[in-house]
Amino acid sequence: MLVEQDMGLLWIEPQRLTYFGDSQSFNLARDQVIAIERKADAGATSSYFGAVQVIVTYRDEQGGEQRVRLHSEGDWTMTAKAASMRDLAERLESWQASPNALAVPPSSGFEVQRQNDALR
């Protein structure tokens, strides 16, 4: 498994997810997104405070399945990080469940850390 880390911003728009980072970016149309899930990392201290990883599974341009983990950044406490991660997950799940609804105003962005999990 290949893990790459990057810092950047994620925008949730009505028909796409857009991420711009220091070294990578993606622009996913709604139909490319396969799943949005939450997964606790048993080895992470932050999971004791309720911080659960947000994982987006999508199809890339070649039709391959990819996963990316999103972590909120900029929180001073583990409790605040857990709340930010929950907020990010809820907004993404709402976006996926409601194709005709605007889950987040277009100008909203989340500061996130990206970890790309290459599936083999």
C-alpha positions in Angstrom: 0.0 0.0 0.0 1.4 3.4 -1.0 0.6 6.3 1.3 1.3 9.9 0.3 0.6 12.9 2.5 -0.3 16.3 1.3 -1.8 19.5 2.9 -4.5 21.4 1.2 -8.1 22.6 1.0 -11.2 20.5 0.0 -14.2 22.2 -1.6 -17.6 20.5 -1.6 -19.5 21.8 -4.6 -23.0 20.6 -5.8 -21.6 18.3 -8.5 -18.0 17.8 -7.5 -15.3 17.5 -4.9 -12.2 19.6 -5.5 -9.0 19.3 -3.6 -5.9 21.5 -4.1 -2.8 20.6 -2.0 0.8 21.4 -1.8 1.8 18.7 -4.3 -1.4 17.0 -5.5 -4.9 17.9 -6.5 -8.1 16.2 -7.6 -11.4 17.3 -9.2 -13.9 14.5 -8.8 -17.3 14.6 -10.5 -20.2 13.3 -8.5 -20.4 10.1 -10.5 -16.7 9.2 -9.8 -17.4 9.0 -6.1 -18.2 5.4 -5.1 -18.3 5.6 -1.3 -17.7 7.8 1.6 -17.0 6.0 4.9 -15.8 6.5 8.4 -13.2 4.2 9.9 -11.6 4.3 13.3 -7.9 3.8 13.5 -7.4 1.6 16.6 -3.7 2.6 16.8 -4.4 6.3 16.8 -4.7 8.2 20.1 -7.3 10.5 18.4 -9.7 7.6 18.1 -10.1 7.6 21.9 -11.6 11.1 21.5 -14.0 10.0 18.7 -11.9 11.2 15.8 -12.8 8.8 13.0 -11.0 8.9 9.6 -13.0 10.0 6.5 -12.3 7.8 3.5 -13.5 8.7 0.0 -13.4 5.9 -2.6 -13.6 7.0 -6.2 -12.9 5.9 -9.8 -9.9 7.6 -11.5 -9.8 8.7 -15.2 -8.5 5.2 -16.1 -11.4 3.5 -14.3 -9.3 2.2 -11.4 -10.6 2.4 -7.9 -8.7 4.7 -5.5 -9.1 5.7 -1.9 -8.1 8.9 -0.2 -8.2 9.6 3.6 -9.1 13.1 4.7 -8.1 14.5 8.1 -9.2 17.9 9.3 -6.3 20.2 10.3 -6.0 23.3 12.5 -7.7 22.0 15.7 -6.0 22.7 19.0 -7.5 19.8 21.0 -8.4 16.1 20.2 -12.0 16.9 21.1 -12.1 19.7 18.5 -10.4 17.5 16.0 -13.1 14.8 16.5 -15.8 17.4 16.0 -14.2 18.7 12.8 -13.8 15.1 11.5 -17.4 14.4 12.3 -18.5 17.6 10.5 -16.5 16.8 7.4 -17.9 13.3 7.3 -21.5 14.4 7.8 -21.2 17.1 5.0 -19.6 14.6 2.6 -22.3 11.9 3.4 -25.0 14.5 2.9 -23.5 15.6 -0.4 -23.4 12.0 -1.6 -27.0 11.2 -0.4 -28.6 14.3 -1.9 -27.5 14.9 -5.5 -29.9 17.8 -6.0 -29.2 19.5 -2.7 -26.4 21.9 -2.0 -24.7 20.3 1.1 -22.2 23.2 1.6 -22.3 26.7 0.2 -19.9 27.0 -2.8 -17.4 29.2 -1.0 -16.9 26.8 1.9 -13.7 24.9 2.1 -12.1 22.5 4.6 -8.4 22.5 5.5 -7.5 18.8 5.2 -4.5 16.5 5.1 -4.7 14.0 2.3 -3.4 10.4 2.4 -3.7 8.5 -0.8 -4.1 4.8 -0.5 -3.3 3.1 -3.8 -5.3 -0.1 -4.1 -3.6 -3.1 -5.6 
